[in-house]
Amino acid sequence: MTRTRTLGTLAAVVGYLAFVEFTSGVLQGYYTPMLTDIARHLGIHDADVNWLEGTQLMLSALVVPAFAKLGDMVGHKWMLLISTALTAAAALVLPFTDSFGVFLVAWTLMGFYVVWLPLEIALIWSRSRRMEGRSTITAKAAGLLVAALEGGAILGALAGGALVDVLPLTVVLLVPAILIVVCFFVILFGVKESPDPTGGAFDTVGLILISLALVCFTGGLSLLRLEGGLVNPWSWAVVLLGIVLVVPFVLWELRRDDPLIDVRMFRSPALGPVFLTAGLFGVSVLGAQAPLSTFARTDPGVHGYGLGTSGFQTSLIIGLYLIAMIAGALLFPLVARRTTPRLTLMGASLLVGIGFLLFLPFHDTYAQVVTNMVIAGLGSGALVAALPAAAASGAPATQTGVATGLTNSVKTVGGAIASCVFGIALLNGVAESAGAAAEGTAGSLAGYFTVWIVCGVTALVAAVTLVFVPKTAFTDRPAEVEASPVI
């Protein structure tokens, strides 16, 4: 009866958190079909849409380590509430501005929603501390959360694509803001706090050091995208400075008893490859969204490539991709139980690589693009659910939130790098195509080939990386090895 009651309580928590992830999914799917319309509204080129993606990814990389650590220290629900409030405030700005600068700042601040999933996985892992089959329970819960996320993304993409064709953009942009406000109250009244917060002192120096490193690195990537940035030595110097600044951060963290990020986890044979896989996966799942949308919207009669789809037709492609992600997320715990989590992660990475590389010969018809996206979506859904759950099962008991957050952080950094590379490739393609700029398209076909090759190859490298993970990784650890939290 105690086990049944505990499972029931956990199921209720997962149910409320599923609504949070549904909202997150709406945010991720809603805007994608209207990126071209947003570009016209702001008076910018389609290639500049990558600035929205890049700056939001940069903020995400900064806030996840801090919020993940604070979640372990003071409670995961409390940090969920704060991040939701900040996301809602930023979303309410978007409908009421046509200034690219103001829109860019508000869009960037919406990046706080990326901390939701790692905080939720950490909360579920914490609440299932004394339950049998903890890793399996967390994996199943992660699959359900990702299914809710992708369900929200499907509905968001379909609604966004349909509404942008019939309503003013101001009204269309107001819808997700209202949903985020509702989400705040669902967390406030429906979610219980995780037990046994670790407490301790926050590593402010560590946060400053890693923030400086990330700002320099991602800022340098942004400078590379400016006109002449690739040949400007200062752009490369800023990128290099960001990499160098990681060294004092690592040295500082190694001396701390309670670090912001336990960098020793990167040396773990189980966790190290997971973090690397997350970074490589971020290239496709985060960096390729805008290019895929603008490719579908490009008129083949004018440019000789693209599908020439409307906003709603584009949202259908996205919707089918997200349905495949739901299937992948729900299938992951089932396949992992029959094989191993490690082999399942490898298979998921291979599917992502195959899906994107199929774009090279097959990209001329709607059916070809949908087929490629479905294959990549099956693998992507499994990885979105599996990576934070795998990190939670392999991390020290007092670093659960940090470990799950790190999967998002490195995934975000991978997406930021990809966004920069793809933006440069597409913008250079514009310069090579005389008529492209006039029509506001994203670039030449060569730019899109670059996107597909990079996404496919990085996914295959991730699959090879996971070969070196111990065969028994990501399974339940004996209860006695769980370290007691430091209060």
C-alpha positions as CSV (number, residue, x, y, z in Angstrom):
1,M,0.0,0.0,0.0
2,T,2.9,2.4,0.8
3,R,4.4,1.7,-2.6
4,T,1.1,2.2,-4.3
5,R,0.6,5.5,-2.5
6,T,4.1,6.6,-3.4
7,L,3.6,5.8,-7.0
8,G,0.3,7.6,-7.0
9,T,1.9,10.7,-5.6
10,L,4.7,10.6,-8.1
11,A,2.2,10.1,-10.9
12,A,0.3,13.2,-9.8
13,V,3.6,15.2,-9.9
14,V,4.4,13.9,-13.3
15,G,1.0,14.9,-14.5
16,Y,1.4,18.5,-13.5
17,L,4.9,18.6,-14.9
18,A,3.6,17.1,-18.1
19,F,1.5,20.3,-18.5
20,V,4.7,22.4,-18.0
21,E,6.4,20.4,-20.7
22,F,3.3,20.8,-22.9
23,T,3.7,24.5,-22.5
24,S,7.4,24.2,-23.3
25,G,6.5,22.3,-26.5
26,V,4.1,25.0,-27.6
27,L,6.9,27.5,-27.3
28,Q,9.2,25.4,-29.3
29,G,6.7,24.6,-32.1
30,Y,4.5,27.7,-32.2
31,Y,6.9,30.2,-33.6
32,T,8.7,28.0,-36.2
33,P,6.1,28.2,-39.0
34,M,6.0,32.0,-38.7
35,L,9.7,32.8,-38.7
36,T,9.5,34.2,-42.2
37,D,6.5,36.4,-41.1
38,I,8.4,37.6,-38.1
39,A,11.3,38.5,-40.3
40,R,9.1,40.5,-42.6
41,H,7.4,42.2,-39.5
42,L,10.8,43.2,-38.1
43,G,12.2,44.2,-41.5
44,I,15.1,41.7,-41.4
45,H,16.5,39.0,-43.7
46,D,15.6,35.4,-43.2
47,A,19.3,34.6,-42.5
48,D,19.1,37.0,-39.6
49,V,16.5,34.9,-38.0
50,N,19.4,32.8,-36.7
51,W,20.2,35.8,-34.4
52,L,17.1,35.0,-32.5
53,E,18.0,31.4,-32.1
54,G,21.7,32.1,-31.4
55,T,21.1,34.7,-28.6
56,Q,18.5,32.6,-26.9
57,L,20.8,29.6,-26.9
58,M,23.6,31.8,-25.4
59,L,21.3,32.8,-22.5
60,S,20.2,29.2,-22.1
61,A,23.8,28.1,-21.7
62,L,24.3,30.7,-19.0
63,V,21.2,30.1,-16.9
64,V,21.1,26.3,-16.9
65,P,24.2,25.7,-14.7
66,A,23.0,28.3,-12.1
67,F,19.4,27.2,-12.0
68,A,20.3,23.5,-11.9
69,K,22.6,24.0,-9.0
70,L,20.1,26.2,-7.1
71,G,17.5,23.6,-7.7
72,D,19.7,21.0,-5.9
73,M,20.3,23.6,-3.1
74,V,17.0,25.2,-2.4
75,G,14.4,23.1,-4.3
76,H,13.6,22.3,-7.9
77,K,10.0,23.6,-7.7
78,W,11.2,27.0,-6.5
79,M,13.5,27.4,-9.5
80,L,10.8,26.2,-11.9
81,L,8.6,29.0,-10.6
82,I,11.2,31.7,-11.0
83,S,12.2,30.5,-14.6
84,T,8.5,30.4,-15.6
85,A,7.8,33.9,-14.3
86,L,10.8,35.3,-16.3
87,T,9.7,33.4,-19.4
88,A,6.2,34.8,-19.1
89,A,7.4,38.4,-18.7
90,A,9.6,38.1,-21.8
91,A,6.8,36.5,-23.9
92,L,4.4,39.3,-23.1
93,V,6.8,41.8,-24.7
94,L,6.9,40.2,-28.1
95,P,3.4,41.1,-29.4
96,F,3.8,44.8,-28.7
97,T,7.1,45.7,-30.5
98,D,8.3,45.9,-34.1
99,S,11.8,46.9,-33.1
100,F,14.3,44.2,-33.9
101,G,16.5,45.1,-30.9
102,V,13.6,45.0,-28.4
103,F,12.2,41.8,-29.9
104,L,15.7,40.2,-29.8
105,V,16.1,41.0,-26.1
106,A,12.7,39.6,-25.2
107,W,13.2,36.6,-27.4
108,T,16.5,35.9,-25.7
109,L,15.0,36.2,-22.2
110,M,12.4,33.6,-23.1
111,G,15.4,31.1,-23.1
112,F,14.8,30.6,-19.4
113,Y,12.3,27.8,-20.3
114,V,15.2,25.5,-21.2
115,V,15.8,24.8,-17.5
116,W,12.3,23.3,-17.1
117,L,13.0,19.7,-18.3
118,P,16.3,19.1,-16.4
119,L,14.7,20.5,-13.2
120,E,11.7,18.3,-13.7
121,I,13.8,15.1,-14.2
122,A,15.9,16.0,-11.1
123,L,12.7,16.5,-9.1
124,I,11.3,13.1,-10.3
125,W,14.6,11.4,-9.5
126,S,14.7,13.0,-6.1
127,R,11.1,12.0,-5.2
128,S,11.7,8.4,-6.4
129,R,14.8,8.1,-4.2
130,R,13.5,5.2,-2.1
131,M,11.5,3.4,-4.8
132,E,12.6,0.2,-6.5
133,G,13.5,0.4,-10.1
134,R,14.4,4.1,-9.8
135,S,16.2,4.4,-13.2
136,T,13.3,2.7,-15.0
137,I,10.7,4.9,-13.3
138,T,12.7,8.0,-14.2
139,A,13.2,6.9,-17.8
140,K,9.4,6.3,-18.2
141,A,8.6,9.6,-16.6
142,A,11.1,11.3,-18.9
143,G,9.4,9.7,-21.9
144,L,6.0,10.9,-20.8
145,L,7.3,14.4,-20.2
146,V,9.0,14.5,-23.7
147,A,5.8,13.1,-25.2
148,A,3.8,16.0,-23.6
149,L,6.5,18.4,-24.8
150,E,6.3,17.2,-28.4
151,G,2.5,17.0,-28.2
152,G,2.6,20.7,-27.2
153,A,5.0,21.4,-30.0
154,I,2.7,19.7,-32.5
155,L,-0.3,21.6,-31.4
156,G,1.8,24.8,-31.2
157,A,3.1,24.3,-34.7
158,L,-0.3,23.6,-36.2
159,A,-1.9,26.4,-34.3
160,G,0.9,28.9,-35.1
161,G,0.9,28.0,-38.8
162,A,-2.9,28.2,-39.1
163,L,-3.3,31.4,-37.1
164,V,-0.5,33.4,-38.8
165,D,-2.3,33.0,-42.1
166,V,-5.5,34.5,-40.8
167,L,-4.8,36.8,-37.8
168,P,-2.6,39.8,-37.2
169,L,0.9,38.9,-35.9
170,T,0.3,40.8,-32.7
171,V,-2.6,38.6,-31.7
172,V,-0.8,35.5,-32.8
173,L,2.2,36.3,-30.6
174,L,0.0,36.9,-27.5
175,V,-1.3,33.3,-27.4
176,P,1.8,31.5,-26.0
177,A,2.4,34.3,-23.4
178,I,-1.0,33.7,-21.9
179,L,-0.3,29.9,-21.8
180,I,2.9,30.5,-19.9
181,V,1.1,32.5,-17.2
182,V,-1.3,29.6,-16.7
183,C,1.7,27.3,-16.5
184,F,3.1,29.4,-13.6
185,F,-0.1,28.8,-11.5
186,V,-0.1,25.0,-12.4
187,I,3.4,24.7,-10.9
188,L,2.5,26.9,-7.9
189,F,-0.5,24.9,-6.8
190,G,0.1,21.5,-8.4
191,V,3.7,20.5,-7.9
192,K,5.3,19.5,-4.6
193,E,8.8,20.5,-3.8
194,S,11.6,17.8,-4.0
195,P,12.6,16.4,-0.7
196,D,16.0,16.8,1.0
197,P,17.5,19.8,-0.7
198,T,21.3,19.8,-0.3
199,G,21.6,23.4,1.0
200,G,25.1,24.8,1.2
201,A,26.6,28.0,-0.2
202,F,26.2,29.0,-3.8
203,D,29.4,29.1,-5.9
204,T,29.2,32.7,-7.1
205,V,32.8,32.9,-8.3
206,G,32.3,29.7,-10.3
207,L,29.2,31.1,-11.9
208,I,31.0,34.4,-12.9
209,L,33.9,32.4,-14.4
210,I,31.8,30.1,-16.5
211,S,29.5,33.0,-17.5
212,L,32.5,35.0,-18.8
213,A,33.7,32.0,-20.7
214,L,30.3,31.3,-22.3
215,V,29.7,35.0,-23.1
216,C,33.1,35.3,-24.8
217,F,32.7,32.1,-26.7
218,T,29.2,32.5,-27.9
219,G,29.7,36.3,-28.4
220,G,32.7,35.5,-30.6
221,L,30.6,33.1,-32.6
222,S,28.1,35.9,-33.1
223,L,30.9,38.3,-34.3
224,L,32.0,35.7,-36.8
225,R,28.5,36.0,-38.4
226,L,28.9,39.7,-39.0
227,E,30.0,40.9,-42.4
228,G,33.7,40.3,-42.6
229,G,33.7,38.5,-39.3
230,L,35.4,35.4,-40.7
231,V,38.5,37.4,-41.7
232,N,38.5,39.6,-38.7
233,P,41.1,38.4,-36.2
234,W,39.3,40.0,-33.3
235,S,36.3,37.7,-33.8
236,W,38.5,34.7,-33.6
237,A,40.4,36.2,-30.6
238,V,37.1,36.5,-28.6
239,V,36.2,32.9,-29.4
240,L,39.6,31.7,-28.3
241,L,39.4,33.8,-25.1
242,G,36.1,32.1,-24.2
243,I,37.8,28.7,-24.6
244,V,40.8,29.8,-22.5
245,L,38.6,31.2,-19.7
246,V,37.3,27.6,-19.1
247,V,40.7,26.8,-17.6
248,P,40.5,29.0,-14.5
249,F,36.9,27.9,-14.0
250,V,38.0,24.2,-13.9
251,L,40.8,24.9,-11.5
252,W,38.5,26.8,-9.2
253,E,35.9,24.1,-9.2
254,L,38.4,21.4,-8.5
255,R,39.4,23.2,-5.3
256,R,35.7,23.6,-4.1
257,D,34.0,21.1,-1.8
258,D,30.6,22.1,-3.1
259,P,31.3,23.4,-6.7
260,L,28.8,24.9,-9.1
261,I,29.6,22.1,-11.5
262,D,31.5,19.0,-10.4
263,V,33.9,19.0,-13.4
264,R,35.0,15.5,-12.3
265,M,31.8,14.2,-13.8
266,F,33.2,14.9,-17.3
267,R,35.9,12.3,-16.5
268,S,33.3,9.7,-15.6
269,P,33.3,6.8,-18.2
270,A,29.5,6.9,-18.1
271,L,28.7,10.6,-17.9
272,G,31.5,12.0,-20.1
273,P,30.2,10.4,-23.4
274,V,26.7,11.4,-22.4
275,F,27.7,15.1,-22.2
276,L,29.5,14.9,-25.4
277,T,26.6,13.2,-27.1
278,A,24.3,16.0,-25.8
279,G,26.5,18.6,-27.3
280,L,26.7,16.9,-30.7
281,F,22.9,16.3,-30.6
282,G,22.3,20.0,-30.0
283,V,23.7,20.7,-33.4
284,S,20.7,19.2,-35.1
285,V,17.9,19.5,-32.6
286,L,18.6,23.2,-31.9
287,G,20.7,24.6,-34.7
288,A,18.8,23.2,-37.6
289,Q,15.2,24.4,-36.8
290,A,15.3,27.8,-38.5
291,P,17.1,26.6,-41.7
292,L,14.6,23.7,-42.1
293,S,11.7,26.1,-41.8
294,T,13.0,28.6,-44.3
295,F,14.0,25.9,-46.7
296,A,10.4,24.6,-46.8
297,R,9.0,28.1,-47.3
298,T,11.4,28.9,-50.2
299,D,9.7,29.1,-53.6
300,P,11.3,26.5,-56.0
301,G,9.9,28.4,-59.0
302,V,12.1,31.4,-58.2
303,H,15.2,29.8,-56.7
304,G,15.2,26.2,-58.0
305,Y,15.1,24.6,-54.6
306,G,12.7,24.5,-51.6
307,L,9.1,23.4,-51.3
308,G,7.3,26.7,-51.5
309,T,5.0,25.8,-48.6
310,S,2.6,28.1,-46.8
311,G,2.8,28.6,-43.0
312,F,0.2,25.8,-42.3
313,Q,1.9,23.4,-44.7
314,T,5.2,24.0,-43.0
315,S,3.6,23.4,-39.6
316,L,2.4,20.0,-40.9
317,I,6.0,19.0,-41.7
318,I,6.9,20.0,-38.2
319,G,3.9,18.2,-36.7
320,L,4.9,14.9,-38.3
321,Y,8.5,15.3,-37.2
322,L,7.2,15.9,-33.6
323,I,4.9,12.9,-33.7
324,A,8.0,10.8,-34.6
325,M,9.7,12.4,-31.6
326,I,6.9,11.3,-29.3
327,A,7.1,7.8,-30.6
328,G,10.9,7.8,-30.0
329,A,10.5,9.1,-26.5
330,L,7.9,6.5,-25.5
331,L,9.8,3.7,-27.2
332,F,13.1,4.5,-25.5
333,P,12.3,2.8,-22.1
334,L,10.8,-0.2,-23.8
335,V,13.7,-0.8,-26.1
336,A,16.3,0.0,-23.4
337,R,14.7,-2.7,-21.1
338,R,15.0,-5.3,-23.9
339,T,18.6,-4.3,-24.8
340,T,20.5,-1.7,-22.7
341,P,20.2,2.1,-22.4
342,R,23.6,2.4,-24.0
343,L,22.7,0.5,-27.1
344,T,19.4,2.4,-27.4
345,L,21.2,5.7,-27.2
346,M,23.6,4.5,-30.0
347,G,20.6,3.5,-32.1
348,A,18.9,6.8,-31.6
349,S,22.0,8.7,-32.6
350,L,22.3,6.6,-35.8
351,L,18.7,7.4,-36.7
352,V,19.3,11.1,-36.4
353,G,22.4,10.9,-38.6
354,I,20.7,8.8,-41.3
355,G,17.7,11.1,-41.3
356,F,19.7,14.3,-42.0
357,L,22.1,12.6,-44.5
358,L,19.1,11.4,-46.5
359,F,18.4,15.1,-47.3
360,L,21.5,15.2,-49.5
361,P,19.9,13.0,-52.3
362,F,16.3,13.4,-51.3
363,H,15.0,17.0,-50.7
364,D,13.0,17.9,-53.8
365,T,9.5,16.8,-52.8
366,Y,7.2,17.2,-49.7
367,A,7.2,13.4,-49.2
368,Q,10.9,13.2,-49.2
369,V,11.4,15.9,-46.7
370,V,8.7,14.4,-44.4
371,T,10.3,10.9,-44.6
372,N,13.7,12.3,-43.7
373,M,12.3,14.3,-40.8
374,V,10.4,11.3,-39.4
375,I,13.5,9.1,-39.3
376,A,15.5,11.9,-37.6
377,G,12.5,12.5,-35.3
378,L,12.5,9.0,-34.0
379,G,16.1,9.2,-32.8
380,S,15.7,12.8,-31.6
381,G,12.8,12.0,-29.4
382,A,14.6,9.1,-27.8
383,L,17.7,11.3,-27.1
384,V,15.7,14.2,-25.6
385,A,14.1,11.8,-23.1
386,A,17.2,9.6,-22.5
387,L,20.0,12.1,-22.0
388,P,18.8,13.8,-18.8
389,A,17.5,10.5,-17.4
390,A,20.9,8.8,-18.2
391,A,22.7,11.7,-16.5
392,A,20.5,11.5,-13.4
393,S,21.2,7.8,-13.0
394,G,24.9,8.2,-13.4
395,A,25.5,11.3,-11.3
396,P,26.3,11.6,-7.6
397,A,23.2,11.9,-5.4
398,T,23.9,15.5,-4.5
399,Q,24.5,16.5,-8.1
400,T,21.4,15.3,-9.8
401,G,20.1,18.7,-10.9
402,V,23.6,19.7,-12.0
403,A,24.1,16.6,-14.1
404,T,20.7,16.8,-15.9
405,G,21.3,20.5,-16.4
406,L,24.6,19.9,-17.9
407,T,23.0,17.8,-20.7
408,N,21.0,20.8,-21.6
409,S,24.0,23.2,-21.2
410,V,26.3,21.3,-23.5
411,K,23.4,20.7,-25.9
412,T,22.8,24.4,-25.9
413,V,26.4,25.2,-26.6
414,G,26.3,22.7,-29.5
415,G,23.2,24.4,-30.8
416,A,24.8,27.9,-30.5
417,I,27.9,26.7,-32.4
418,A,25.7,25.2,-35.1
419,S,23.5,28.3,-35.3
420,C,26.6,30.4,-36.0
421,V,28.0,27.9,-38.6
422,F,24.6,27.6,-40.3
423,G,24.0,31.4,-40.3
424,I,27.3,32.0,-41.9
425,A,26.7,29.3,-44.5
426,L,23.2,30.6,-45.4
427,L,24.2,34.2,-45.4
428,N,27.2,33.5,-47.6
429,G,24.8,31.7,-49.9
430,V,22.7,34.9,-50.1
431,A,25.7,36.9,-51.2
432,E,26.3,34.3,-54.0
433,S,22.7,34.4,-55.2
434,A,21.8,37.8,-56.8
435,G,18.1,37.3,-56.6
436,A,17.9,35.7,-53.2
437,A,18.3,38.9,-51.2
438,A,15.4,40.5,-53.0
439,E,13.1,37.7,-52.2
440,G,14.2,37.4,-48.6
441,T,15.2,33.7,-48.8
442,A,17.6,32.1,-46.4
443,G,20.4,31.4,-48.9
444,S,21.6,29.1,-51.6
445,L,21.2,25.3,-51.8
446,A,24.9,25.0,-50.9
447,G,24.1,26.5,-47.5
448,Y,21.4,24.0,-46.8
449,F,23.7,21.1,-47.9
450,T,26.1,22.4,-45.2
451,V,23.4,22.2,-42.6
452,W,22.4,18.6,-43.5
453,I,26.0,17.3,-43.7
454,V,27.0,18.9,-40.3
455,C,23.8,17.5,-38.6
456,G,24.2,14.0,-40.0
457,V,28.0,13.7,-39.3
458,T,27.8,15.0,-35.7
459,A,25.0,12.5,-34.9
460,L,27.1,9.6,-36.3
461,V,30.1,10.8,-34.2
462,A,27.8,10.7,-31.1
463,A,26.9,7.1,-31.9
464,V,30.6,6.2,-32.0
465,T,31.3,8.1,-28.8
466,L,28.7,6.0,-26.9
467,V,30.6,2.8,-27.8
468,F,33.0,3.7,-25.0
469,V,30.3,3.9,-22.3
470,P,30.4,0.9,-19.9
471,K,27.8,-1.7,-20.8
472,T,26.0,-1.5,-17.5
473,A,25.8,2.3,-17.4
474,F,22.5,4.0,-16.7
475,T,21.0,1.1,-14.7
476,D,19.9,1.2,-11.1
477,R,22.7,1.6,-8.6
478,P,22.5,-0.2,-5.2
479,A,20.8,1.9,-2.6
480,E,23.8,1.8,-0.3
481,V,26.0,3.7,-2.6
482,E,23.7,6.7,-2.7
483,A,25.4,9.5,-0.9
484,S,23.4,11.2,1.8
485,P,22.6,14.9,1.0
486,V,24.5,17.6,2.8
487,I,22.0,19.8,4.7
